[in-house]
Amino acid sequence: MERWKDGATMGQGTEDPEEVQARDDRDYLQACRRVLAAGVLARDRAEVLAIEPGRWPRGAVHLRDRIASPASRSSPEAELEMLDSGQELQAGLVDAIEQLIGQDSLLAEALLRLQLDCARVRYVFEETAMRLREDPLRFAHSESHGRLLMRLSDARMGLRAGRLDEVRALVAAFRADMEEHARTMDVRDGRRGGETS
């Protein structure tokens, strides 16, 4: 029977070191995700939900319900649920923001901040996972994330400055870039549905 250097016998209750490392990496990533969700996203979520429901565009009320998350009211579970919604939630937020530009700057800015921070948290999580497994595509993926975040940041600044036509163009460009990222980057890397960024 083969023995390891520390005297343990292989096949008798020992674990594969690579499996242990992979499990530790997953646990670490989930812990990081919970901390980020409980902080930044909890603040953004509370700000959005503090705005009267009647101000939401009629076609976006279901998004507010999802953000309110009746199935899991306690933080960070509700924030994690939002993150797991992935591209579907991101696309819905873009639709709502487009409808609000020039109509309700308060709600539009709150939704932009929520969208930006959701994207940041998701991207940090994805990029860390790719780095831990030494994925050779992580640099291109990270650059794509950077472009998406820049679109949202610029849109938020434009909204604050009252440059509404610029904001509309930036939000439309974000939508196109997000769809392209999901189609090329995320599908190629095996992420689909709730796992897409």
C-alpha positions as CSV (number, residue, x, y, z in Angstrom):
1,M,0.0,0.0,0.0
2,E,1.5,3.4,-1.0
3,R,2.1,5.9,1.7
4,W,2.4,9.7,1.6
5,K,5.4,11.5,3.1
6,D,3.5,12.4,6.3
7,G,2.8,8.7,6.9
8,A,-0.9,8.7,5.8
9,T,-1.9,5.8,3.7
10,M,-3.5,6.6,0.3
11,G,-7.0,5.4,-0.2
12,Q,-7.7,5.4,3.5
13,G,-9.7,8.5,4.2
14,T,-7.3,10.9,2.4
15,E,-8.6,13.4,-0.1
16,D,-7.1,14.4,-3.4
17,P,-5.2,17.7,-2.8
18,E,-6.6,19.2,-6.0
19,E,-10.2,18.5,-4.9
20,V,-9.5,20.0,-1.5
21,Q,-8.0,23.1,-3.2
22,A,-10.9,23.4,-5.6
23,R,-13.4,23.2,-2.7
24,D,-11.4,25.7,-0.7
25,D,-11.4,28.1,-3.7
26,R,-15.2,27.8,-4.1
27,D,-15.7,28.4,-0.3
28,Y,-13.4,31.5,-0.5
29,L,-15.2,32.9,-3.5
30,Q,-18.6,32.4,-1.9
31,A,-17.5,34.1,1.3
32,C,-16.2,37.1,-0.7
33,R,-19.4,37.2,-2.7
34,R,-21.5,37.3,0.5
35,V,-19.4,40.1,2.0
36,L,-19.8,42.3,-1.1
37,A,-23.5,41.5,-1.4
38,A,-24.1,42.3,2.3
39,G,-22.4,45.7,2.0
40,V,-22.6,47.5,-1.3
41,L,-25.6,45.7,-2.8
42,A,-27.6,45.9,0.4
43,R,-27.2,49.6,0.4
44,D,-28.2,50.0,-3.2
45,R,-31.1,47.7,-2.9
46,A,-32.5,49.6,0.1
47,E,-32.1,52.9,-1.8
48,V,-34.1,51.5,-4.8
49,L,-36.8,50.0,-2.6
50,A,-37.2,53.3,-0.7
51,I,-38.5,55.0,-3.8
52,E,-42.2,54.8,-4.1
53,P,-43.4,51.8,-6.3
54,G,-45.7,54.1,-8.3
55,R,-42.7,55.8,-9.9
56,W,-41.6,52.6,-11.6
57,P,-42.4,52.2,-15.3
58,R,-45.4,50.0,-15.8
59,G,-43.5,47.3,-17.6
60,A,-40.8,47.2,-14.9
61,V,-42.8,46.6,-11.8
62,H,-41.9,42.9,-11.9
63,L,-38.2,44.0,-11.5
64,R,-39.0,45.9,-8.4
65,D,-40.7,42.7,-7.1
66,R,-37.6,40.7,-7.9
67,I,-35.3,43.3,-6.1
68,A,-37.7,43.3,-3.1
69,S,-37.2,39.5,-3.2
70,P,-40.2,38.3,-1.2
71,A,-38.7,34.8,-1.1
72,S,-35.7,35.9,0.9
73,R,-36.1,39.1,2.9
74,S,-32.9,38.9,4.9
75,S,-29.6,40.3,3.7
76,P,-27.4,39.0,2.1
77,E,-29.7,36.3,0.8
78,A,-31.8,38.8,-1.2
79,E,-28.7,40.4,-2.7
80,L,-27.2,37.0,-3.6
81,E,-30.5,36.2,-5.3
82,M,-30.2,39.3,-7.4
83,L,-26.7,38.4,-8.4
84,D,-27.8,34.9,-9.5
85,S,-30.5,36.5,-11.8
86,G,-27.6,37.4,-14.1
87,Q,-28.1,38.8,-17.5
88,E,-31.9,38.7,-17.3
89,L,-31.9,41.2,-14.4
90,Q,-29.3,43.3,-16.1
91,A,-31.3,43.5,-19.3
92,G,-34.5,44.4,-17.3
93,L,-32.7,47.1,-15.5
94,V,-31.4,48.6,-18.8
95,D,-35.0,48.6,-20.1
96,A,-36.3,50.4,-17.0
97,I,-33.5,52.9,-17.1
98,E,-34.1,53.7,-20.7
99,Q,-37.8,54.4,-20.0
100,L,-36.8,56.6,-17.0
101,I,-34.3,58.9,-18.8
102,G,-35.8,62.3,-18.9
103,Q,-38.8,61.2,-16.8
104,D,-37.5,60.3,-13.3
105,S,-33.9,61.0,-12.7
106,L,-34.0,59.9,-9.1
107,L,-35.1,56.4,-9.9
108,A,-33.0,56.2,-13.0
109,E,-29.8,57.1,-11.0
110,A,-30.7,54.6,-8.2
111,L,-31.2,51.8,-10.8
112,L,-28.0,52.8,-12.6
113,R,-26.1,52.6,-9.3
114,L,-27.6,49.2,-8.5
115,Q,-26.8,47.9,-11.9
116,L,-23.2,49.2,-11.8
117,D,-22.6,47.6,-8.4
118,C,-24.3,44.3,-9.3
119,A,-22.0,44.2,-12.3
120,R,-18.9,45.0,-10.3
121,V,-19.6,42.3,-7.7
122,R,-20.3,39.7,-10.4
123,Y,-17.2,40.6,-12.4
124,V,-14.9,40.5,-9.3
125,F,-16.3,37.1,-8.5
126,E,-15.9,35.8,-12.1
127,E,-12.4,37.2,-12.6
128,T,-11.2,35.8,-9.3
129,A,-12.5,32.4,-10.2
130,M,-10.8,32.6,-13.6
131,R,-7.6,33.7,-12.0
132,L,-7.7,30.9,-9.4
133,R,-8.0,28.3,-12.1
134,E,-5.4,30.1,-14.3
135,D,-7.8,30.5,-17.2
136,P,-5.9,31.8,-20.2
137,L,-8.9,33.8,-21.3
138,R,-9.2,35.8,-18.1
139,F,-7.4,38.9,-19.5
140,A,-9.7,39.3,-22.5
141,H,-12.7,38.6,-20.2
142,S,-11.5,41.2,-17.7
143,E,-11.1,43.8,-20.5
144,S,-14.6,43.2,-21.7
145,H,-15.9,43.6,-18.1
146,G,-14.0,46.9,-17.9
147,R,-15.7,48.2,-21.1
148,L,-19.1,47.3,-19.7
149,L,-18.4,49.0,-16.3
150,M,-17.1,52.1,-18.1
151,R,-20.4,52.4,-20.1
152,L,-22.4,52.3,-16.9
153,S,-20.1,54.7,-15.0
154,D,-20.2,57.2,-17.9
155,A,-24.0,56.9,-18.1
156,R,-24.3,57.7,-14.4
157,M,-22.1,60.7,-14.7
158,G,-24.0,61.9,-17.8
159,L,-27.3,61.5,-16.0
160,R,-26.0,63.6,-13.1
161,A,-24.9,66.3,-15.6
162,G,-28.2,66.3,-17.4
163,R,-26.8,65.1,-20.7
164,L,-29.7,62.9,-21.5
165,D,-29.0,62.1,-25.2
166,E,-25.5,61.0,-24.2
167,V,-27.0,58.8,-21.4
168,R,-29.4,57.2,-23.9
169,A,-26.5,56.4,-26.3
170,L,-24.4,55.0,-23.5
171,V,-27.2,52.8,-22.1
172,A,-27.9,51.5,-25.6
173,A,-24.2,50.8,-26.1
174,F,-24.0,49.0,-22.8
175,R,-27.0,46.8,-23.9
176,A,-25.2,45.9,-27.1
177,D,-21.9,45.2,-25.4
178,M,-23.6,43.1,-22.7
179,E,-25.3,41.0,-25.3
180,E,-22.0,40.6,-27.2
181,H,-20.2,39.7,-24.0
182,A,-22.8,37.0,-23.1
183,R,-22.7,35.6,-26.7
184,T,-19.0,35.4,-27.1
185,M,-17.2,35.5,-23.7
186,D,-19.7,33.8,-21.3
187,V,-20.9,31.1,-23.7
188,R,-17.3,30.3,-24.7
189,D,-16.3,30.0,-21.0
190,G,-19.3,27.8,-20.2
191,R,-21.4,30.2,-18.3
192,R,-25.1,30.3,-19.1
193,G,-28.4,31.4,-17.6
194,G,-27.9,32.7,-14.1
195,E,-24.2,32.4,-14.4
196,T,-23.7,34.8,-17.2
197,S,-22.2,38.2,-16.4
